[in-house]
């Protein structure tokens, strides 16, 4: 991240005192005609908007001197109580600062995109016999990376293709170093078995080089190189090696004949297009890697209403690519003023980054594909929204709830015979699951074996925070369980004064089959059984299943962490040396657990009292 030096920063604030009105003229008169970033605040101090400018004086003045703003801008300007500006050395530096401030403050009038930081890559390691593997996260200079790709599926498909043609190893180093015979991948011709010396280092290096060229889109070079290797091997009377290379060429030709989208131009290109329809805005990114279309990803920005598509695309480019991997070429619909962004991305990557607007030829076809993908994504979201509206309306009717019921929270508890119990809370609101609002609760050991106590603990903690104003109250609380769990939930709500919150439980039916669930009420003796095809039941099943999944995921992670940590580490008085002495003496943790107090006390350094404490802890 590029930081602006303090010497080059200048802050101008207006309205910080308790003045009755914002003095725009005084602010404008104090602004310099230099590049920088401006922030607009309302009377409560919340950030309304963050913007950059080549000339701060002219840009900020345009908000207050001009009339006839569009409704969105007019509404924002009417709320401005203070403006702060920061001078930077260049427009590119202003862009970096603007991007950081937008991500940190999420202003209500800026277009905002979800912060997807982690993209998957194909990785070829820097080992003597390089490994081909999937990678996500920070990049290590000793390895080579190809991507990023739009999805994990695209990476795994690429790895499968490389295995079929070039037979590079995919096993971890620990497995590779301890093989005594070839694995199944060698038997099905997906690996040349370097682990047991069935391929020379030189031949394997040639395969790695060919795979690298293939990932770069230089398929013709790969084919020509393999052809030359085959002829050289045949000329040297190495017919078995020539036959293996011939088979590689045949597999490569088979892959080339497959029906996948391919570009006539090698290289990495991102194609970005935006579409607005039915009140929704979508941005689609088509990714071309090594000349092949490897997939696309669609983003739905927040606060995009009232913005033109050019602004939407510009905001995407700045928030998506700054401080992230960037392809050499980005294709966009129009040729707007993006020189500053191109300079920033070029400096960031260390190579020229070109932003191409109004493309022609093949690139225009890619752009049309991106626009079509965005339109289809909007249609799919609208269809899903309509489905969820129908489901919610059916649930409201079935339970006799008012139409104002929109926010639903569901709780579930997961454990294995009381071990490491975890309770989950998932939220359905605005006709969708709100994964960012999910929460997990690690249940205390004394309540872990009791489902009712675990539910009480989790609900009490959640409801206390709702009452404190940290979270909005749900319109409907759903408990994954029967009458006992619902009774516990009703007690918790009553204790916290949330009497108005609707409460139900969803219990598995007699045969525990989907569609046979019973809905339990705290104030009714008889449960309600909805027909299996009822849309309201489908919504409840969706929310219940998500709570179940989220709880199980948390429980498994907690259990795995506990089992990967030696129980001896939790005993006071047993440090690293005594722990090592115990494990060495008894041959492992299982032997320590099976030992008596007398046996434990015989270990050097273990007193009788410590042995009793160890025995009590392990039993």
C-alpha positions as CSV (number, residue, x, y, z in Angstrom):
1,X,0.0,0.0,0.0
2,X,1.3,3.4,-0.9
3,X,1.2,5.8,2.0
4,X,1.0,9.6,1.6
5,X,3.9,11.3,3.4
6,X,2.8,13.6,6.2
7,X,4.7,16.5,4.6
8,X,2.4,16.3,1.6
9,X,-0.9,16.1,3.5
10,X,-3.1,19.1,4.2
11,X,-6.4,18.9,5.9
12,X,-9.1,21.5,5.6
13,X,-12.2,21.2,7.8
14,X,-15.4,23.2,7.9
15,X,-18.3,22.9,10.2
16,X,-16.3,21.2,13.0
17,X,-17.5,23.9,15.5
18,X,-21.1,23.8,16.5
19,X,-22.2,26.1,13.7
20,X,-25.8,26.4,12.7
21,X,-25.1,25.8,9.0
22,X,-22.4,24.6,6.7
23,X,-20.4,27.4,5.1
24,X,-19.6,26.2,1.6
25,X,-18.2,29.5,0.4
26,X,-15.6,29.6,3.2
27,X,-14.6,26.0,2.4
28,X,-14.2,26.5,-1.3
29,X,-12.1,29.6,-0.8
30,X,-9.7,27.6,1.3
31,X,-9.2,24.7,-1.1
32,X,-6.0,24.4,-3.3
33,X,-6.0,23.6,-7.0
34,X,-4.1,20.4,-6.4
35,X,-4.9,16.7,-6.5
36,X,-6.2,15.0,-3.4
37,X,-9.1,13.3,-1.7
38,X,-12.2,14.9,-0.1
39,X,-14.6,13.4,2.4
40,X,-18.1,14.6,3.2
41,X,-19.7,14.1,6.6
42,X,-23.2,14.6,8.0
43,X,-24.1,16.3,11.3
44,X,-23.6,13.0,13.2
45,X,-20.1,12.5,11.8
46,X,-21.0,9.7,9.5
47,X,-19.1,9.6,6.2
48,X,-21.4,10.4,3.3
49,X,-19.0,10.3,0.4
50,X,-15.3,9.9,-0.4
51,X,-14.0,11.1,-3.7
52,X,-10.7,12.0,-5.5
53,X,-9.9,15.0,-7.6
54,X,-7.3,16.2,-10.0
55,X,-8.1,19.7,-8.8
56,X,-9.7,19.8,-5.3
57,X,-10.9,23.4,-5.6
58,X,-12.8,22.8,-8.9
59,X,-14.2,19.3,-7.9
60,X,-15.5,20.2,-4.5
61,X,-16.9,23.6,-5.7
62,X,-18.9,21.7,-8.4
63,X,-21.1,20.2,-5.6
64,X,-22.0,23.6,-4.1
65,X,-22.0,26.1,-6.9
66,X,-23.9,24.2,-9.5
67,X,-27.7,23.7,-9.4
68,X,-29.9,21.1,-10.9
69,X,-28.1,18.1,-9.4
70,X,-29.6,14.7,-9.9
71,X,-31.7,13.6,-6.9
72,X,-29.0,11.4,-5.4
73,X,-26.4,14.2,-5.4
74,X,-28.9,16.7,-4.2
75,X,-29.9,14.5,-1.3
76,X,-26.2,14.0,-0.3
77,X,-25.3,17.7,-0.6
78,X,-28.3,18.6,1.6
79,X,-26.9,16.5,4.4
80,X,-23.3,17.8,4.3
81,X,-22.2,19.3,7.6
82,X,-18.4,19.1,7.2
83,X,-15.9,18.5,4.5
84,X,-12.3,17.3,4.9
85,X,-9.7,17.3,2.2
86,X,-6.3,15.7,2.0
87,X,-3.8,16.9,-0.6
88,X,-1.6,14.3,-2.4
89,X,1.3,14.5,-4.7
90,X,-0.5,13.1,-7.7
91,X,-3.9,11.9,-8.9
92,X,-2.6,8.3,-8.7
93,X,-1.7,8.8,-5.1
94,X,-5.2,10.3,-4.5
95,X,-6.7,7.2,-6.1
96,X,-4.9,4.9,-3.6
97,X,-5.9,7.0,-0.7
98,X,-9.5,7.1,-1.9
99,X,-9.7,3.4,-2.3
100,X,-8.4,2.8,1.2
101,X,-10.8,5.2,2.7
102,X,-13.8,3.8,0.9
103,X,-13.0,0.2,2.0
104,X,-12.4,1.4,5.6
105,X,-15.4,3.7,6.0
106,X,-18.0,2.3,3.5
107,X,-19.7,5.7,2.8
108,X,-23.4,5.5,2.1
109,X,-23.2,7.4,-1.3
110,X,-20.1,5.5,-2.7
111,X,-20.5,2.5,-4.9
112,X,-19.3,-0.4,-2.8
113,X,-18.1,-3.9,-3.8
114,X,-17.6,-7.0,-1.7
115,X,-14.0,-7.3,-0.7
116,X,-12.9,-10.6,-2.4
117,X,-9.3,-10.7,-1.5
118,X,-8.5,-14.3,-2.1
119,X,-8.4,-15.7,-5.7
120,X,-7.2,-19.2,-6.5
121,X,-4.1,-19.9,-8.6
122,X,-2.4,-22.8,-10.4
123,X,1.0,-23.2,-8.7
124,X,4.2,-24.9,-10.0
125,X,6.6,-25.2,-7.1
126,X,10.3,-24.4,-7.2
127,X,11.5,-27.9,-6.2
128,X,13.9,-30.1,-8.1
129,X,10.8,-32.1,-9.2
130,X,8.2,-29.3,-9.1
131,X,4.8,-30.1,-7.7
132,X,1.6,-29.0,-9.5
133,X,-0.9,-27.7,-7.0
134,X,-3.9,-25.5,-6.1
135,X,-3.0,-22.3,-4.3
136,X,-4.9,-19.6,-2.5
137,X,-3.4,-16.9,-0.4
138,X,-0.1,-15.0,-0.3
139,X,2.4,-15.6,-3.1
140,X,5.8,-17.0,-2.5
141,X,8.6,-15.9,-4.8
142,X,10.3,-19.3,-5.0
143,X,7.2,-20.7,-6.8
144,X,5.5,-19.8,-10.1
145,X,1.8,-18.9,-10.1
146,X,-0.7,-18.7,-13.0
147,X,-3.9,-16.8,-12.6
148,X,-5.8,-15.6,-10.8
149,X,-8.8,-17.7,-11.8
150,X,-12.5,-16.9,-11.1
151,X,-13.2,-20.0,-9.1
152,X,-11.6,-23.1,-7.5
153,X,-13.3,-25.2,-10.1
154,X,-11.5,-23.5,-12.9
155,X,-8.1,-24.1,-11.2
156,X,-8.9,-27.8,-10.6
157,X,-9.9,-28.2,-14.2
158,X,-6.7,-26.7,-15.3
159,X,-4.7,-29.0,-13.1
160,X,-6.6,-32.0,-14.4
161,X,-5.7,-31.0,-18.0
162,X,-2.0,-30.6,-17.1
163,X,-2.0,-34.0,-15.5
164,X,-3.4,-35.7,-18.5
165,X,-0.8,-34.2,-20.9
166,X,2.3,-33.5,-18.9
167,X,1.9,-35.9,-16.0
168,X,3.4,-33.6,-13.3
169,X,3.2,-34.8,-9.7
170,X,0.5,-33.4,-7.4
171,X,1.4,-35.2,-4.2
172,X,2.6,-33.3,-1.1
173,X,6.3,-33.3,-0.4
174,X,5.9,-35.6,2.6
175,X,4.1,-38.2,0.5
176,X,6.6,-37.7,-2.4
177,X,9.6,-38.3,-0.2
178,X,8.4,-41.5,1.3
179,X,7.1,-43.4,-1.7
180,X,8.6,-46.8,-2.5
181,X,6.4,-47.6,-5.5
182,X,4.3,-45.6,-8.0
183,X,0.8,-44.5,-6.9
184,X,-2.5,-45.0,-8.7
185,X,-2.0,-41.7,-10.6
186,X,0.9,-43.3,-12.4
187,X,-1.2,-46.3,-13.3
188,X,-3.8,-44.2,-14.9
189,X,-1.2,-42.1,-16.7
190,X,-1.7,-38.9,-14.7
191,X,1.9,-38.8,-13.2
192,X,5.3,-39.8,-14.5
193,X,6.3,-41.1,-11.0
194,X,9.4,-39.0,-10.3
195,X,9.1,-40.2,-6.7
196,X,10.6,-43.6,-7.6
197,X,12.8,-42.5,-10.5
198,X,10.7,-43.6,-13.4
199,X,11.4,-40.2,-15.2
200,X,14.8,-38.4,-15.4
201,X,15.2,-34.9,-13.9
202,X,15.9,-33.6,-17.5
203,X,12.7,-35.1,-18.9
204,X,10.7,-33.9,-16.0
205,X,12.1,-30.4,-16.4
206,X,11.0,-30.5,-20.1
207,X,7.5,-31.5,-19.0
208,X,7.4,-28.6,-16.5
209,X,8.6,-26.1,-19.2
210,X,5.9,-27.4,-21.6
211,X,3.2,-27.1,-18.9
212,X,4.4,-23.5,-18.2
213,X,4.1,-22.6,-21.9
214,X,0.7,-24.2,-22.0
215,X,-0.5,-22.1,-19.1
216,X,0.8,-19.1,-20.9
217,X,-1.4,-20.0,-23.9
218,X,1.6,-20.9,-26.2
219,X,0.1,-24.2,-27.3
220,X,1.8,-24.1,-30.7
221,X,5.2,-23.7,-29.1
222,X,4.4,-26.7,-26.8
223,X,3.4,-28.9,-29.7
224,X,6.5,-27.9,-31.7
225,X,8.8,-28.6,-28.8
226,X,7.3,-32.0,-28.2
227,X,7.6,-32.8,-31.9
228,X,11.3,-31.9,-31.8
229,X,11.8,-34.0,-28.7
230,X,10.1,-37.0,-30.3
231,X,12.2,-36.7,-33.5
232,X,15.4,-36.4,-31.4
233,X,14.6,-39.4,-29.3
234,X,13.7,-41.5,-32.4
235,X,17.0,-40.4,-34.1
236,X,18.9,-41.6,-31.0
237,X,17.1,-44.9,-31.2
238,X,15.3,-44.2,-27.8
239,X,12.0,-45.5,-29.1
240,X,10.3,-45.9,-25.8
241,X,10.9,-42.3,-24.9
242,X,9.8,-41.2,-28.4
243,X,6.6,-43.2,-27.9
244,X,5.9,-41.5,-24.6
245,X,6.3,-38.1,-26.2
246,X,4.1,-39.2,-29.1
247,X,1.4,-40.0,-26.6
248,X,1.7,-36.6,-25.0
249,X,1.2,-34.9,-28.4
250,X,-1.8,-37.1,-29.0
251,X,-3.3,-36.1,-25.7
252,X,-2.6,-32.4,-26.4
253,X,-4.3,-32.7,-29.7
254,X,-7.3,-34.3,-28.1
255,X,-7.6,-31.5,-25.6
256,X,-7.3,-28.9,-28.4
257,X,-10.2,-30.5,-30.2
258,X,-12.5,-30.2,-27.2
259,X,-15.3,-27.7,-27.4
260,X,-14.1,-24.9,-25.1
261,X,-13.9,-21.2,-25.7
262,X,-10.5,-20.2,-26.9
263,X,-9.0,-16.8,-27.9
264,X,-6.8,-16.4,-30.9
265,X,-4.6,-14.1,-28.9
266,X,-2.4,-15.6,-26.1
267,X,-2.2,-13.8,-22.8
268,X,-4.2,-12.8,-19.7
269,X,-7.1,-10.5,-20.2
270,X,-10.0,-9.4,-17.9
271,X,-13.2,-8.1,-19.6
272,X,-15.4,-6.0,-17.4
273,X,-19.0,-5.0,-18.2
274,X,-21.9,-3.6,-16.2
275,X,-25.6,-3.9,-16.8
276,X,-28.6,-2.2,-15.0
277,X,-32.1,-3.7,-15.1
278,X,-35.1,-3.8,-12.9
279,X,-33.4,-1.7,-10.2
280,X,-30.4,-4.0,-10.0
281,X,-26.8,-3.3,-11.2
282,X,-24.4,-6.2,-12.0
283,X,-20.8,-6.1,-13.0
284,X,-19.4,-9.2,-14.7
285,X,-15.7,-10.1,-15.2
286,X,-14.8,-12.5,-17.9
287,X,-11.3,-14.0,-17.2
288,X,-9.1,-15.1,-20.1
289,X,-5.9,-16.9,-19.0
290,X,-3.4,-18.1,-21.4
291,X,-5.8,-17.3,-24.3
292,X,-8.6,-19.5,-22.8
293,X,-11.8,-18.4,-21.3
294,X,-11.6,-19.9,-17.8
295,X,-14.8,-18.5,-16.4
296,X,-16.4,-15.4,-15.1
297,X,-17.6,-13.8,-11.8
298,X,-20.5,-11.4,-11.2
299,X,-20.6,-8.7,-8.6
300,X,-23.6,-6.8,-7.3
301,X,-22.4,-3.4,-5.9
302,X,-24.2,-1.6,-3.1
303,X,-25.3,2.0,-3.4
304,X,-25.2,1.9,-7.2
305,X,-28.7,3.4,-7.6
306,X,-28.6,6.6,-9.5
307,X,-25.0,6.1,-10.8
308,X,-24.2,5.7,-14.5
309,X,-22.7,2.5,-15.7
310,X,-19.4,4.3,-16.4
311,X,-19.2,5.3,-12.7
312,X,-20.0,1.7,-11.7
313,X,-17.3,0.2,-13.9
314,X,-14.8,2.9,-12.7
315,X,-15.5,2.1,-9.1
316,X,-15.1,-1.6,-9.7
317,X,-11.7,-1.1,-11.4
318,X,-10.4,0.9,-8.5
319,X,-11.7,-1.2,-5.7
320,X,-11.1,-4.6,-7.4
321,X,-7.6,-4.2,-8.8
322,X,-5.8,-1.7,-6.6
323,X,-3.3,-3.7,-4.4
324,X,-4.4,-7.0,-6.0
325,X,-3.1,-9.1,-8.9
326,X,-3.8,-7.4,-12.3
327,X,-3.7,-8.9,-15.8
328,X,-1.7,-7.0,-18.5
329,X,-4.9,-6.0,-20.3
330,X,-8.3,-5.0,-18.9
331,X,-11.1,-4.4,-21.5
332,X,-14.0,-2.1,-20.6
333,X,-17.0,-0.8,-22.5
334,X,-16.0,2.9,-22.9
335,X,-12.8,4.8,-23.2
336,X,-13.2,7.1,-20.1
337,X,-10.4,8.9,-18.3
338,X,-8.5,6.1,-16.7
339,X,-4.9,7.3,-17.2
340,X,-4.3,7.7,-13.4
341,X,-5.6,4.2,-12.7
342,X,-3.5,2.7,-15.5
343,X,-0.4,4.4,-14.0
344,X,-1.2,3.1,-10.5
345,X,-1.7,-0.5,-11.7
346,X,1.5,-0.3,-13.9
347,X,3.5,0.8,-10.9
348,X,1.9,-1.8,-8.7
349,X,2.7,-4.7,-11.1
350,X,6.0,-3.6,-12.4
351,X,4.8,-4.0,-16.0
352,X,2.6,-2.0,-18.4
353,X,-1.1,-2.4,-17.7
354,X,-3.4,-1.4,-20.5
355,X,-7.1,-0.4,-20.0
356,X,-8.8,-0.8,-23.3
357,X,-12.1,1.0,-24.0
358,X,-14.5,0.6,-26.9
359,X,-12.8,-2.6,-28.1
360,X,-13.1,-4.1,-31.6
361,X,-12.8,-7.5,-33.1
362,X,-12.5,-10.4,-30.8
363,X,-12.5,-8.2,-27.7
364,X,-15.8,-6.8,-28.6
365,X,-17.2,-10.4,-28.6
366,X,-15.8,-10.9,-25.1
367,X,-17.3,-7.7,-24.0
368,X,-20.7,-8.8,-25.3
369,X,-20.3,-12.1,-23.5
370,X,-19.6,-10.2,-20.2
371,X,-22.7,-8.0,-20.7
372,X,-24.8,-11.1,-21.4
373,X,-23.5,-12.8,-18.3
374,X,-24.3,-9.7,-16.2
375,X,-27.9,-9.6,-17.6
376,X,-28.4,-13.3,-16.9
377,X,-27.1,-12.9,-13.3
378,X,-29.7,-10.1,-12.7
379,X,-32.4,-12.3,-14.1
380,X,-31.4,-15.1,-11.8
381,X,-31.3,-12.9,-8.8
382,X,-34.7,-11.4,-9.6
383,X,-36.1,-15.0,-10.0
384,X,-34.6,-16.0,-6.7
385,X,-36.0,-12.9,-5.0
386,X,-39.5,-13.6,-6.4
387,X,-39.2,-17.2,-5.1
388,X,-38.1,-16.0,-1.7
389,X,-41.0,-13.5,-1.6
390,X,-43.5,-16.3,-2.3
391,X,-41.9,-18.5,0.3
392,X,-41.9,-15.8,3.0
393,X,-45.5,-14.9,2.2
394,X,-46.6,-18.5,2.4
395,X,-44.8,-18.9,5.8
396,X,-46.5,-15.7,7.1
397,X,-49.9,-17.1,6.1
398,X,-49.3,-20.6,7.5
399,X,-48.1,-19.2,10.9
400,X,-50.6,-16.3,11.0
401,X,-47.8,-13.8,11.1
402,X,-48.1,-10.2,9.8
403,X,-46.5,-9.1,6.6
404,X,-44.0,-7.0,8.6
405,X,-42.2,-10.2,9.6
406,X,-39.0,-10.1,7.5
407,X,-36.0,-10.9,9.7
408,X,-35.7,-14.5,10.9
409,X,-33.0,-15.9,13.2
410,X,-32.5,-19.7,13.6
411,X,-30.5,-21.5,16.3
412,X,-29.0,-25.0,16.4
413,X,-26.6,-26.9,18.6
414,X,-24.0,-29.4,17.4
415,X,-21.8,-31.7,19.5
416,X,-20.5,-35.3,19.6
417,X,-21.7,-36.9,22.8
418,X,-21.3,-33.6,24.6
419,X,-17.8,-32.9,23.3
420,X,-17.0,-29.3,22.2
421,X,-20.6,-28.2,21.7
422,X,-21.1,-25.2,19.4
423,X,-24.4,-23.3,18.9
424,X,-25.1,-21.5,15.7
425,X,-27.2,-18.4,14.8
426,X,-28.0,-17.7,11.2
427,X,-30.0,-14.8,9.8
428,X,-32.5,-14.6,7.0
429,X,-33.3,-11.0,6.1
430,X,-34.0,-8.9,3.0
431,X,-35.2,-12.1,1.2
432,X,-31.7,-13.8,1.5
433,X,-29.4,-15.5,4.0
434,X,-27.1,-12.8,5.5
435,X,-23.9,-14.8,6.0
436,X,-22.1,-11.7,7.3
437,X,-24.4,-11.7,10.3
438,X,-24.0,-15.4,11.3
439,X,-22.6,-16.1,14.7
440,X,-21.3,-19.1,16.6
441,X,-21.2,-19.7,20.4
442,X,-18.8,-22.1,22.1
443,X,-20.8,-23.7,24.8
444,X,-19.3,-24.0,28.3
445,X,-18.2,-27.6,29.2
446,X,-20.8,-27.8,32.0
447,X,-23.6,-27.2,29.5
448,X,-22.1,-29.1,26.6
449,X,-23.8,-32.5,27.3
450,X,-27.3,-30.9,27.8
451,X,-29.0,-29.7,24.7
452,X,-31.4,-27.6,26.7
453,X,-28.6,-25.9,28.8
454,X,-26.6,-25.3,25.6
455,X,-29.5,-23.7,23.9
456,X,-30.2,-21.5,27.0
457,X,-26.6,-20.4,27.1
458,X,-26.4,-19.4,23.4
459,X,-29.8,-17.7,23.4
460,X,-29.1,-15.8,26.6
461,X,-25.9,-14.4,25.1
462,X,-27.5,-13.5,21.9
463,X,-30.6,-11.9,23.4
464,X,-28.6,-9.9,25.9
465,X,-26.7,-8.3,23.0
466,X,-29.9,-7.6,21.1
467,X,-31.4,-5.9,24.1
468,X,-28.2,-3.9,24.4
469,X,-28.8,-2.6,20.9
470,X,-25.8,-4.4,19.3
471,X,-28.0,-6.4,16.9
472,X,-31.5,-5.8,15.5
473,X,-34.3,-7.9,17.1
474,X,-35.6,-10.7,14.9
475,X,-39.3,-10.7,13.8
476,X,-39.3,-14.5,14.1
477,X,-37.1,-16.8,16.2
478,X,-36.7,-20.4,15.0
479,X,-35.3,-23.1,17.1
480,X,-34.1,-26.4,15.5
481,X,-35.7,-28.7,18.1
482,X,-38.8,-29.8,19.8
483,X,-41.0,-28.6,22.6
484,X,-38.2,-28.7,25.2
485,X,-35.9,-26.4,23.3
486,X,-38.8,-24.1,22.5
487,X,-39.8,-23.9,26.2
488,X,-36.2,-22.9,27.0
489,X,-36.2,-20.2,24.3
490,X,-39.5,-18.8,25.6
491,X,-38.1,-18.5,29.1
492,X,-35.0,-16.6,27.8
493,X,-37.1,-14.2,25.8
494,X,-39.4,-13.6,28.8
495,X,-36.4,-13.0,31.1
496,X,-35.1,-10.4,28.7
497,X,-38.4,-8.7,28.1
498,X,-38.7,-9.7,24.4
499,X,-42.3,-10.9,24.7
500,X,-43.3,-9.6,21.3
501,X,-40.9,-11.8,19.3
502,X,-42.6,-14.6,17.6
503,X,-41.1,-18.0,18.4
504,X,-41.4,-21.5,16.8
505,X,-39.5,-24.7,16.8
506,X,-39.0,-27.0,13.8
507,X,-38.8,-30.6,14.9
508,X,-38.1,-33.6,12.7
509,X,-41.2,-35.7,12.0
510,X,-41.8,-39.3,13.0
511,X,-39.5,-40.8,10.4
512,X,-37.0,-37.8,10.4
513,X,-37.6,-37.3,6.7
514,X,-37.7,-33.9,5.0
515,X,-41.2,-32.8,4.4
516,X,-42.5,-34.4,7.6
517,X,-41.3,-31.7,10.0
518,X,-43.6,-30.4,12.7
519,X,-43.8,-26.8,13.8
520,X,-43.9,-26.4,17.5
521,X,-45.4,-23.3,19.3
522,X,-44.7,-22.2,22.9
523,X,-48.4,-21.6,23.6
524,X,-50.1,-24.4,21.6
525,X,-50.4,-28.0,22.6
526,X,-50.7,-29.4,19.1
527,X,-47.8,-29.0,16.6
528,X,-48.5,-27.8,13.0
529,X,-47.6,-30.0,10.1
530,X,-47.4,-28.2,6.8
531,X,-47.8,-30.1,3.5
532,X,-44.4,-31.2,2.0
533,X,-45.0,-28.9,-1.0
534,X,-45.7,-25.8,1.0
535,X,-43.3,-22.9,0.0
536,X,-43.3,-21.7,3.6
537,X,-42.0,-25.0,4.8
538,X,-39.3,-24.9,2.1
539,X,-38.1,-21.6,3.5
540,X,-38.0,-23.0,7.0
541,X,-36.1,-26.0,5.8
542,X,-33.6,-23.8,4.0
543,X,-33.0,-21.7,7.1
544,X,-32.9,-24.7,9.4
545,X,-30.4,-26.6,7.2
546,X,-28.1,-23.5,7.0
547,X,-28.1,-23.3,10.8
548,X,-27.3,-27.0,11.0
549,X,-24.5,-26.7,8.5
550,X,-23.0,-23.7,10.3
551,X,-23.1,-25.4,13.7
552,X,-21.6,-28.6,12.4
553,X,-18.8,-26.7,10.7
554,X,-18.0,-24.9,13.9
555,X,-18.2,-28.0,16.0
556,X,-15.9,-30.0,13.7
557,X,-13.3,-27.2,13.7
558,X,-13.4,-26.9,17.5
559,X,-13.2,-30.7,17.9
560,X,-10.3,-31.0,15.5
561,X,-8.4,-28.2,17.2
562,X,-8.9,-29.9,20.6
563,X,-7.8,-33.3,19.3
564,X,-4.7,-31.8,17.6
565,X,-3.7,-30.3,21.0
566,X,-2.2,-32.6,23.5
567,X,-4.4,-32.9,26.7
568,X,-1.1,-32.7,28.7
569,X,-0.7,-29.0,27.6
570,X,-3.8,-28.1,29.6
571,X,-2.4,-29.4,32.9
572,X,-0.7,-27.0,35.3
573,X,2.8,-28.0,36.2
574,X,3.5,-30.0,33.0
575,X,5.8,-28.1,30.8
576,X,7.5,-29.1,27.6
577,X,10.2,-31.2,29.3
578,X,7.9,-33.1,31.5
579,X,5.4,-33.6,28.7
580,X,8.2,-35.0,26.5
581,X,9.4,-37.3,29.3
582,X,5.9,-38.7,29.8
583,X,5.3,-39.3,26.1
584,X,8.7,-40.9,25.7
585,X,8.3,-43.1,28.7
586,X,4.8,-44.4,27.8
587,X,5.2,-44.3,24.0
588,X,2.5,-41.6,23.4
589,X,-0.5,-39.9,24.8
590,X,-2.6,-43.2,24.7
591,X,0.0,-44.9,27.0
592,X,0.0,-41.9,29.4
593,X,-3.8,-42.1,29.6
594,X,-3.7,-45.8,30.3
595,X,-1.1,-45.4,33.1
596,X,-2.0,-45.5,36.8
597,X,-1.0,-42.9,39.3
598,X,1.9,-45.1,40.5
599,X,3.1,-45.6,37.0
600,X,3.0,-41.8,36.3
601,X,4.9,-41.1,39.5
602,X,7.8,-43.4,38.4
603,X,8.6,-41.0,35.5
604,X,11.6,-38.8,36.4
605,X,10.5,-35.3,37.4
606,X,6.9,-36.3,38.1
607,X,6.0,-36.0,41.8
608,X,3.2,-38.0,43.4
609,X,0.9,-35.0,43.6
610,X,1.5,-34.1,40.0
611,X,0.9,-37.7,38.9
612,X,-2.5,-37.5,40.7
613,X,-3.3,-34.3,39.0
614,X,-2.4,-35.7,35.6
615,X,-4.4,-38.8,36.2
616,X,-7.5,-36.8,37.3
617,X,-7.2,-34.5,34.2
618,X,-6.9,-37.4,31.8
619,X,-9.8,-39.3,33.4
